[in-house]
Amino acid sequence: MKKAWSGNLITQIMVAFAIAIIVGIIAGTSAETVKPLGDLFLRLIKFIIVPLVLASLVTGVSSTGDVRKLGRMGGKTIAYYLVTTALAVILGLIIASLMSPGAGLELKPEEAKVEAKETPGIIDTLLAIIPTNPFAALVQGDMLPIIFFAIFLGIGISLAGEKARTVQLFFEQFAEVMYKITGIVMRFAPIGVFGLVAPIVGKYGLSVLLPLSKVILGVAIGCLLHAAIVYSLSVKLFAGMKPLQFFKGIAPAGMIAFSTSSSSGTLPITIQNVESNLGVSKRVSSFVLPLGATINMDGTALYQGVCALFVAQFYGIDLSFAQLLTIVLTATLASIGTAGVPGAGLIMLTMVLTSVGLPLEGMALIAGVDRILDMFRTSVNVIGDASAAVVVASSEGELEQSVHV
């Protein structure tokens, strides 16, 4: 078992975050000068994503031995993700109904309107998972095709047995190397968080945030409630883990996710957190987390619910119960094909608004504060991935309960 994350690093990240907020408020747009520090940290964690996912996932799958056991674990993972995502959309709709963020609001959509990007259908999304050239997928960083390739490579190694022992050993050792590199990169986390957060705080002043404060507050409250209720109950009921232990263990990844607004970019830290701090086995974490970073978007789905109702209220459109159900279904399914990168939520919102005939111009209202909303929803996405890893690991008998953060 790798050494658990020290409280010192968590404290350093929190202090860096607090300092970044203060500097952003005081310096205003001048805080952009520290942005290169954040960009450097982003590049560091992005450069380890593909090799880490490939190595850890191949290792996890090949060590399973039983393909039927792998299928069972995959079924549990996908079921958990779909159920929690649906619950997140419903919670977002409830909060927006109670708060009415778009009612009586006098705002004009920005002249530079957000262009509605085409979103692929469900069938096209599923077909795109299978890479015609797996090496091209590795080069381009397409996560779903990479996951597909890694799973089948791991299955092939498992079926080949002793004949592929050398290949299996290579990926096991390669994964260990990537874990070490991840540890080195994370030493720069406090500096990176400072460089990412300060410019955002400096850029978005009160003049921008106040008119849409109800939307921001609605998403923030929804994310906190979803994490506090759904994830707390999940890890407590299905894994016997204390919620406080869970949230403390995943805190570093949650803060990095908040700073970077990227589930995929946070993946290396998430993997290390759930293994070192929460006691999840490598086999489970290497399968559940890369899959979750790509298809599990609880925070983003909740954001869809709030924003869809906000647009409807702003334009004075009453949605029927059938339309509300359509939003839940569309947001849940759309999360499968949404990339875990900054701004992906707006692309997903296009599909949701179109599904119930809401004006796409409403996206321009949200675009101004989308970066702020992205920070909240991405944190929930990542924490949701971790909760799934804990629940699945417990169901597979691969959760070490003696780990202390």
C-alpha positions in Angstrom: 0.0 0.0 0.0 1.4 3.4 -1.0 1.9 6.0 1.7 -1.3 8.0 2.3 -1.4 11.6 1.3 -0.1 13.7 4.1 -2.2 16.3 5.8 0.6 18.8 5.0 -0.1 18.6 1.2 -3.9 19.0 1.8 -3.3 22.0 4.0 -0.9 23.5 1.5 -3.4 23.2 -1.3 -6.1 24.8 0.9 -3.8 27.7 1.9 -2.8 28.2 -1.7 -6.5 28.3 -2.7 -7.3 30.9 0.0 -4.3 33.1 -1.0 -5.4 32.9 -4.6 -8.8 34.2 -3.8 -7.4 37.1 -1.8 -4.8 38.0 -4.5 -7.5 37.8 -7.2 -9.8 40.2 -5.3 -7.0 42.6 -4.6 -5.2 42.5 -7.9 -8.2 42.2 -10.3 -7.2 41.5 -13.9 -3.5 42.0 -12.9 -3.8 38.5 -11.4 -3.4 37.2 -15.0 0.4 37.5 -14.5 0.4 34.3 -12.4 -1.6 32.3 -15.0 1.6 30.7 -16.4 2.0 28.9 -13.1 -1.4 27.3 -13.5 -0.8 26.5 -17.2 2.5 24.8 -16.3 0.7 22.6 -13.7 -2.1 21.8 -16.2 0.5 20.7 -18.8 2.3 18.5 -16.2 -0.8 16.6 -15.2 -2.1 16.3 -18.8 1.2 14.8 -20.0 0.8 11.8 -17.6 -2.9 11.1 -18.3 -2.7 8.8 -21.3 0.2 6.7 -20.2 -1.2 6.4 -16.7 -4.7 5.4 -17.8 -3.3 2.9 -20.4 -0.8 1.3 -18.0 -3.1 1.1 -14.9 -6.2 -0.1 -16.8 -4.3 -2.8 -18.7 -2.7 -3.9 -15.3 -6.1 -3.9 -13.6 -7.9 -5.9 -16.3 -5.1 -8.4 -16.9 -4.8 -9.1 -13.1 -8.6 -10.0 -12.9 -8.0 -13.4 -14.5 -11.8 -14.0 -14.8 -13.4 -12.1 -17.7 -16.9 -12.8 -16.2 -15.7 -11.1 -13.0 -14.6 -8.1 -15.0 -18.0 -7.9 -16.7 -19.7 -8.0 -13.3 -17.6 -5.1 -12.1 -18.3 -3.1 -15.3 -22.0 -3.6 -14.9 -22.0 -2.4 -11.3 -19.9 0.7 -12.3 -22.1 1.8 -15.2 -25.3 1.2 -13.2 -24.0 3.3 -10.3 -22.9 6.1 -12.6 -26.3 6.2 -14.5 -28.4 6.2 -11.3 -26.4 8.9 -9.5 -26.4 11.1 -12.7 -30.2 10.8 -13.0 -30.5 11.8 -9.3 -28.3 14.8 -9.9 -30.4 16.1 -12.8 -33.6 15.7 -10.7 -32.0 17.6 -7.8 -30.9 20.3 -10.2 -34.5 20.7 -11.5 -35.9 20.8 -7.9 -33.5 23.5 -6.8 -34.1 25.6 -9.9 -37.9 25.2 -9.3 -37.5 26.4 -5.7 -35.1 29.3 -6.4 -36.5 30.4 -9.8 -33.1 31.9 -11.0 -34.5 33.1 -14.3 -37.8 34.6 -13.2 -38.0 38.4 -13.6 -34.3 38.6 -14.6 -33.5 41.5 -17.0 -30.5 40.5 -19.0 -29.6 40.6 -22.7 -27.7 37.7 -24.2 -24.2 38.7 -25.2 -23.8 39.8 -28.7 -21.1 37.3 -29.3 -23.5 34.4 -29.0 -22.4 30.9 -28.2 -22.5 28.8 -31.3 -24.5 25.7 -30.9 -22.1 22.8 -31.5 -23.4 19.6 -33.1 -23.6 16.8 -30.6 -23.3 13.2 -31.9 -26.3 10.9 -31.3 -26.2 8.0 -28.9 -25.4 5.4 -31.6 -22.6 7.5 -33.0 -21.2 8.0 -29.6 -21.2 4.3 -28.8 -19.6 3.4 -32.2 -16.9 6.0 -31.6 -15.8 4.1 -28.5 -14.3 1.5 -30.8 -11.1 2.9 -32.3 -10.2 2.2 -35.9 -6.6 3.0 -35.0 -5.9 2.6 -31.2 -2.5 4.3 -31.6 -4.1 7.4 -33.1 -6.5 7.5 -30.1 -3.4 7.4 -27.8 -1.8 10.3 -29.7 -5.0 12.4 -29.7 -5.9 11.6 -26.1 -9.4 10.2 -26.9 -10.3 8.7 -23.6 -13.2 6.3 -24.5 -11.3 4.6 -27.4 -8.2 4.4 -25.1 -10.2 2.8 -22.4 -11.7 0.3 -24.9 -8.2 -0.6 -26.2 -6.8 -1.0 -22.7 -9.6 -3.2 -21.6 -9.3 -5.5 -24.6 -5.5 -5.5 -24.3 -5.9 -6.5 -20.6 -8.4 -9.2 -21.5 -6.0 -10.6 -24.2 -3.1 -10.7 -21.7 -5.3 -12.5 -19.2 -6.5 -15.1 -21.8 -3.0 -15.7 -23.0 -1.8 -16.6 -19.5 1.9 -17.4 -19.1 2.7 -16.7 -22.7 1.9 -13.0 -22.1 3.5 -12.8 -18.7 6.3 -10.5 -20.0 3.8 -8.1 -21.4 1.8 -8.1 -18.2 4.9 -7.5 -16.2 5.9 -4.6 -18.5 2.5 -2.8 -17.9 2.7 -3.5 -14.1 6.1 -1.9 -13.9 5.1 0.9 -16.3 2.1 1.7 -14.0 4.4 1.9 -11.0 6.7 4.3 -12.8 3.6 6.5 -13.7 2.5 6.5 -10.0 5.9 7.8 -9.1 5.8 10.5 -11.7 2.3 11.5 -10.5 3.7 11.9 -7.0 6.4 14.2 -8.3 3.9 16.3 -10.2 1.7 16.6 -7.2 4.4 18.4 -5.3 3.7 21.4 -7.5 -0.1 21.3 -6.8 -0.2 24.2 -4.3 1.6 26.5 -6.8 -0.6 25.2 -9.7 -3.8 25.8 -7.7 -2.7 29.4 -7.0 -1.9 30.0 -10.6 -5.2 28.6 -11.8 -7.6 30.2 -9.2 -6.2 33.8 -8.8 -6.7 34.8 -12.5 -10.3 33.5 -12.5 -11.2 35.4 -9.3 -9.5 38.5 -10.7 -11.4 38.2 -14.0 -14.9 37.7 -12.7 -15.8 40.6 -10.5 -19.1 41.2 -8.7 -20.5 43.1 -11.7 -20.4 39.9 -13.7 -21.5 37.6 -10.9 -24.3 39.4 -9.2 -26.9 39.3 -12.1 -26.5 35.5 -12.3 -25.9 35.0 -8.6 -29.0 32.8 -8.3 -27.7 30.4 -11.0 -24.3 30.2 -9.4 -25.8 29.7 -5.9 -28.3 27.1 -7.3 -25.5 25.0 -8.9 -23.3 25.4 -5.8 -26.0 24.4 -3.3 -27.0 21.5 -5.6 -23.5 20.2 -5.8 -23.0 20.4 -2.0 -26.3 18.6 -1.4 -25.7 15.9 -4.0 -22.3 15.2 -2.4 -23.5 15.4 1.2 -26.6 13.2 0.6 -26.0 10.8 -2.3 -22.2 10.1 -1.8 -22.4 10.1 2.0 -25.2 7.6 1.9 -23.5 5.5 -0.8 -20.2 5.0 0.9 -21.8 4.5 4.3 -24.5 2.1 3.2 -22.7 0.1 0.6 -19.1 0.3 1.8 -19.4 0.9 5.6 -17.1 3.9 5.3 -17.5 7.1 7.3 -18.5 10.0 5.1 -16.0 12.3 6.8 -13.2 9.8 6.1 -14.3 9.6 2.5 -14.4 13.4 1.9 -11.1 13.9 3.7 -9.5 11.2 1.6 -10.7 12.6 -1.7 -10.2 16.3 -0.8 -7.0 16.9 -2.7 -8.5 15.6 -6.0 -11.7 17.6 -5.3 -9.7 20.8 -5.0 -7.6 20.1 -8.0 -10.8 19.4 -10.0 -12.2 22.7 -8.7 -9.1 24.6 -9.9 -8.7 22.9 -13.3 -12.3 22.2 -14.2 -11.2 19.0 -15.8 -12.2 15.5 -14.7 -9.7 13.9 -17.1 -6.9 16.3 -16.0 -7.5 15.4 -12.3 -7.5 11.6 -13.0 -4.0 10.9 -11.9 -4.6 12.6 -8.6 -8.0 10.9 -8.2 -6.4 7.4 -8.7 -3.7 8.1 -6.2 -6.2 9.5 -3.6 -8.6 6.5 -3.7 -5.8 4.0 -3.5 -3.7 5.7 -0.8 -6.3 7.4 1.2 -9.5 5.3 0.7 -8.0 1.8 0.4 -9.4 0.9 -3.0 -7.4 -1.8 -4.8 -5.5 -0.9 -8.0 -7.6 -3.4 -10.0 -10.8 -1.5 -9.1 -9.4 2.1 -9.3 -7.7 1.5 -12.6 -11.0 0.4 -14.1 -13.7 2.5 -12.4 -11.9 5.9 -12.4 -10.8 6.2 -16.0 -14.3 5.1 -17.0 -15.9 7.6 -14.6 -13.7 10.5 -15.8 -15.2 10.0 -19.2 -18.9 9.0 -18.7 -19.8 10.0 -15.1 -20.9 13.6 -15.0 -23.1 14.1 -11.9 -22.1 17.7 -11.3 -22.5 18.5 -15.0 -25.9 16.8 -15.1 -27.1 18.8 -12.1 -25.9 22.0 -13.8 -27.9 20.9 -16.9 -31.1 20.7 -14.7 -30.5 24.2 -13.2 -29.6 25.9 -16.4 -32.4 24.3 -18.5 -35.0 25.6 -16.1 -33.2 28.9 -15.8 -33.5 29.4 -19.6 -37.1 28.3 -19.6 -37.9 30.8 -16.8 -36.0 33.6 -18.4 -38.0 33.2 -21.7 -41.3 32.6 -19.8 -41.7 29.0 -21.1 -43.6 26.5 -18.9 -42.2 23.0 -19.2 -44.5 20.0 -19.0 -43.8 17.0 -16.8 -43.0 15.1 -20.0 -40.4 17.7 -20.9 -38.9 17.6 -17.5 -38.5 13.8 -17.8 -36.9 14.4 -21.2 -34.3 16.7 -19.6 -33.5 14.0 -17.1 -33.2 11.3 -19.7 -31.2 13.4 -22.2 -28.8 14.8 -19.6 -28.1 11.3 -18.2 -27.4 9.8 -21.6 -25.5 12.9 -22.9 -23.1 12.5 -20.0 -21.7 9.3 -21.7 -20.4 11.3 -24.7 -19.2 14.4 -22.9 -15.5 14.9 -22.6 -14.1 15.5 -19.1 -12.5 18.8 -20.1 -13.2 22.5 -19.3 -16.3 23.9 -21.0 -17.7 20.5 -22.1 -20.9 21.2 -20.1 -21.9 23.9 -22.6 -21.7 21.4 -25.4 -23.9 19.0 -23.4 -26.3 21.8 -22.6 -26.9 22.3 -26.4 -28.3 18.8 -26.5 -30.5 19.2 -23.4 -32.0 22.5 -24.6 -32.7 21.2 -28.1 -34.4 18.1 -26.7 -37.2 20.2 -25.2 -37.2 23.0 -27.7 -35.7 25.7 -25.5 -33.9 28.7 -27.2 -30.2 28.0 -27.7 -29.6 31.8 -27.3 -30.1 31.2 -23.6 -26.7 29.6 -23.5 -25.1 33.0 -24.1 -26.6 34.2 -20.8 -24.8 31.3 -19.0 -21.6 31.5 -21.0 -20.3 34.5 -19.0 -20.2 32.6 -15.8 -19.8 29.1 -17.1 -16.1 28.9 -15.9 -17.3 29.5 -12.3 -20.1 26.9 -12.7 -17.6 24.5 -14.3 -15.4 24.5 -11.1 -18.3 23.4 -8.9 -19.6 20.7 -11.2 -16.2 19.2 -12.0 -15.5 18.8 -8.3 -18.7 16.8 -7.9 -17.9 14.7 -11.0 -14.5 13.7 -9.5 -15.9 13.0 -6.0 -18.6 10.9 -7.7 -16.0 8.8 -9.5 -14.3 8.2 -6.1 -17.5 7.2 -4.4 -18.2 4.7 -7.2 -14.6 3.2 -6.8 -15.2 2.8 -3.0 -18.7 1.2 -3.5 -17.5 -1.2 -6.3 -14.3 -2.1 -4.4 -16.4 -2.9 -1.3 -18.7 -5.1 -3.3 -15.8 -6.9 -4.8 -14.1 -7.4 -1.4 -11.2 -5.2 -2.4 -11.5 -2.3 0.0 -8.9 -1.9 2.8 -10.9 -0.4 5.6 -7.9 0.1 7.9 -6.6 3.0 5.8 -6.4 6.3 7.8 -6.0 9.7 6.1 
